[in-house]
Amino acid sequence: MSDHTSRPSRRGVLFGGAVVAASTLAAACTSNSEDDPAPAAQAGTLGGDNDKPGKQVTLGFSAPAADHGWIAAIAKNAEAQAKKYPDVTFKPVEPTNDINQQISAVESLIRAKVGALVILPNDGEQLNQVARKAMDASIPVVNLDRVFPDKLSYRTWIGGDNYGMGVSAGHYVGKKLKDKGVSDPVIVEIQGIATLPLTQDRSKGFADALKSYGFSVTAKQDAKFTVESGNQVASNLLRAHKKIDALWNHDDDQGVGVLAAVKQSGRKEFFMVGGAGSANAMREIKAGGVLEATVTYSPTMAASAIKLGRLIAQGKGMADLVEQQAPQSVTLASETITKDNVDRYMPLGFES
Amino acid sequence: MTKTRHSGGTTPQAPRKGAGPNERGGALVSLTRKAGNGAPAGVGEIRHLGLVAALVLLCAAGLITEPENFATSGNAVGVLVLAATIGVISVGQTFVIIGGGIDLSVGSVMALASVWATTVATQSYGPAVMAMCAILVGTGSGVVTGLLISYGRMVPFIATLAMLVAARGLAQRMSDRRTQLIRPENDAIEALSTTKLLGLPLLVYIFAAVAVAGWLLLNRTTFGRRTFAVGGNREAARLAGIDVRRHTLLLYALSGFCCGIAAIIIMALTTTGSSTHGDLYELDAIAAVIIGGTLLTGGRGTITGSILGVLIFTLITNLFILNGLQTSDQLIAKGVIIVIAVLLQRRGLRSPA
């Protein structure tokens, strides 16, 4: 540009100043600290003989890095529960999404000879070997949610029930429509990532439960567990069906986008059920809008896993069972949160 | 200081002083023609006719398969709303590709802008600052890639790939991988999707404004002519007196600016900022631009074509969901359409020569 002289022009100086001012402003905007604290991490209350201080134990903990509100809540809940016990030394390792890093992290816990390990693997198949190694070194492993294929690799498995989530949602939808006396209802389902086994389990549970009421899913479409995909799929689905009776959305995080789409369409003739149990979904349920219920897949399971790990390391059984030792597997029920019981669940909700 | 001056946004530099710039403008026009393979304007229109025909076919398919749901004004508005984000991004992408580059970072930059604009700190300043923040972050990211490409002499593919990864990472870091909801007091942003003017949500007007502004900038200004020249033949453009590096920088800044606007739209649509927004948008945007008749090698292309391309893709998604078909089938259909469009283009190029 030959018409520019080397002397900075007035426009240039002004613009430069504006850029500096703007970038200062933008830089001031990165902070994300909240004044009002997020709901505290969840841990059970103390009570019963088992919670009395016992043998001093060290619990190792390894989980993936938080790429979803749910996983973030897992780590928080585990730590909060462990801190409640004076007889537990909590030893978490750096959360990572890298398989090899998680393997070496678990190996370091084995070398440290912890009393028990609580592991949420990035991938059950790939972490199986190292879990087995821990068990072979007589360190009991509590396998959290994503299951190891080899039963010799863990002492106890505790996790959620995806099929059960679908069943709970199906029962809520089915019962409500039956009570209303709707015949041949339009039931729409927004899934998560369609290729995942967990999505297929949820869908199957939903269909099976609906069948017991003589209903079936009219249309289902897969989203990607993201807000944006939820919004896109929902806004198209709403146009595909002029009248909908019920909608089940698999995941509360993508549900934020689904709810936005419902609001944009101005539709109110149907009710919606969510999945997972995020704090935001619970606030919506409490406010009483189109979202009437959500079925849980609660990250509180991490707190329960820590409790189990402690019992196993101390050689105790579960207080409510007759057995001397903790059970081999615990499948958590998917609970249905509605306006009636939302206050009870609110403290358990996780920020997505 | 000179650098910041060069990043002077998107305002075209109209030739003002004396005869010099005007002559250069004249040289540019002939250069552009050459760069455009000597294709007369008619070819572009014929190609657009093809795209319009494809749209008509899709609409016919919609009318036949889902007569009572497809041909509603609600559905038409819905398609425009869903086309808005990717449409705005495609306008910026069209400029970059015509200018001989490519921008792979669009989706991540939009995600970063949406996250930056919805942090607790930004939200405390109100909706106007949030919108400004999104645009600044978008443009800023564009300036960074632009500098790397023009003055750092990096290949556009590599530089924007680096930005794709880094911006997504920064967005995740800043949001702690959480979905950041827009607070109730800032629902002016959300109102862009719920407030309607003449039956259309406000964000559709934003989309239209960006498209029209893009068209004017490309076809009616020196900036546009220079873009064709730079993309058509870099060396010739340099010899004709264009500051090619500076122009390249501006193109990427413009693309970033569009990502910033798209971030505002996605925030309005989803009521959130999230690091997961805009996943694979780069591919959608590039595909739309390519089926719109813009040459991937640069030097030739139209905004109208890109917008039609975006509408075709959005309409396919709409049709498939209306008919209850799964995502996998949509992907196959989109792939086939890209191939057909490019094959047709090649014919269109050959015949007039």
Boltz contact constraints between the chains, C-beta under 6 A:
constraints:
  - contact:
      token1: [A, 1]
      token2: [B, 243]
      max_distance: 6.0
  - contact:
      token1: [A, 3]
      token2: [B, 17]
      max_distance: 6.0
  - contact:
      token1: [A, 8]
      token2: [B, 1]
      max_distance: 6.0
  - contact:
      token1: [A, 12]
      token2: [B, 5]
      max_distance: 6.0
  - contact:
      token1: [A, 15]
      token2: [B, 8]
      max_distance: 6.0
  - contact:
      token1: [A, 16]
      token2: [B, 1]
      max_distance: 6.0
  - contact:
      token1: [A, 16]
      token2: [B, 4]
      max_distance: 6.0
  - contact:
      token1: [A, 19]
      token2: [B, 4]
      max_distance: 6.0
  - contact:
      token1: [A, 22]
      token2: [B, 136]
      max_distance: 6.0
  - contact:
      token1: [A, 26]
      token2: [B, 133]
      max_distance: 6.0
  - contact:
      token1: [A, 26]
      token2: [B, 136]
      max_distance: 6.0
  - contact:
      token1: [A, 29]
      token2: [B, 119]
      max_distance: 6.0
  - contact:
      token1: [A, 29]
      token2: [B, 121]
      max_distance: 6.0
  - contact:
      token1: [A, 29]
      token2: [B, 122]
      max_distance: 6.0
  - contact:
      token1: [A, 29]
      token2: [B, 133]
      max_distance: 6.0
  - contact:
      token1: [A, 30]
      token2: [B, 174]
      max_distance: 6.0
  - contact:
      token1: [A, 31]
      token2: [B, 121]
      max_distance: 6.0
  - contact:
      token1: [A, 32]
      token2: [B, 119]
      max_distance: 6.0
  - contact:
      token1: [A, 32]
      token2: [B, 120]
      max_distance: 6.0
  - contact:
      token1: [A, 34]
      token2: [B, 120]
      max_distance: 6.0
  - contact:
      token1: [A, 66]
      token2: [B, 177]
      max_distance: 6.0
  - contact:
      token1: [A, 67]
      token2: [B, 177]
      max_distance: 6.0
  - contact:
      token1: [A, 69]
      token2: [B, 178]
      max_distance: 6.0
  - contact:
      token1: [A, 219]
      token2: [B, 324]
      max_distance: 6.0
  - contact:
      token1: [A, 221]
      token2: [B, 321]
      max_distance: 6.0
  - contact:
      token1: [A, 222]
      token2: [B, 327]
      max_distance: 6.0
  - contact:
      token1: [A, 226]
      token2: [B, 276]
      max_distance: 6.0
  - contact:
      token1: [A, 227]
      token2: [B, 179]
      max_distance: 6.0
  - contact:
      token1: [A, 227]
      token2: [B, 270]
      max_distance: 6.0
  - contact:
      token1: [A, 227]
      token2: [B, 272]
      max_distance: 6.0
  - contact:
      token1: [A, 227]
      token2: [B, 274]
      max_distance: 6.0
  - contact:
      token1: [A, 228]
      token2: [B, 270]
      max_distance: 6.0
  - contact:
      token1: [A, 228]
      token2: [B, 277]
      max_distance: 6.0
  - contact:
      token1: [A, 231]
      token2: [B, 269]
      max_distance: 6.0
  - contact:
      token1: [A, 231]
      token2: [B, 270]
      max_distance: 6.0
  - contact:
      token1: [A, 235]
      token2: [B, 78]
      max_distance: 6.0
  - contact:
      token1: [A, 236]
      token2: [B, 318]
      max_distance: 6.0
  - contact:
      token1: [A, 236]
      token2: [B, 321]
      max_distance: 6.0
  - contact:
      token1: [A, 239]
      token2: [B, 75]
      max_distance: 6.0
  - contact:
      token1: [A, 239]
      token2: [B, 78]
      max_distance: 6.0
  - contact:
      token1: [A, 240]
      token2: [B, 69]
      max_distance: 6.0
  - contact:
      token1: [A, 240]
      token2: [B, 321]
      max_distance: 6.0
  - contact:
      token1: [A, 240]
      token2: [B, 322]
      max_distance: 6.0
  - contact:
      token1: [A, 253]
      token2: [B, 179]
      max_distance: 6.0
  - contact:
      token1: [A, 256]
      token2: [B, 179]
      max_distance: 6.0
  - contact:
      token1: [A, 256]
      token2: [B, 272]
      max_distance: 6.0
  - contact:
      token1: [A, 257]
      token2: [B, 270]
      max_distance: 6.0
  - contact:
      token1: [A, 260]
      token2: [B, 270]
      max_distance: 6.0
  - contact:
      token1: [A, 260]
      token2: [B, 271]
      max_distance: 6.0
  - contact:
      token1: [A, 264]
      token2: [B, 193]
      max_distance: 6.0
  - contact:
      token1: [A, 264]
      token2: [B, 194]
      max_distance: 6.0
  - contact:
      token1: [A, 352]
      token2: [B, 179]
      max_distance: 6.0
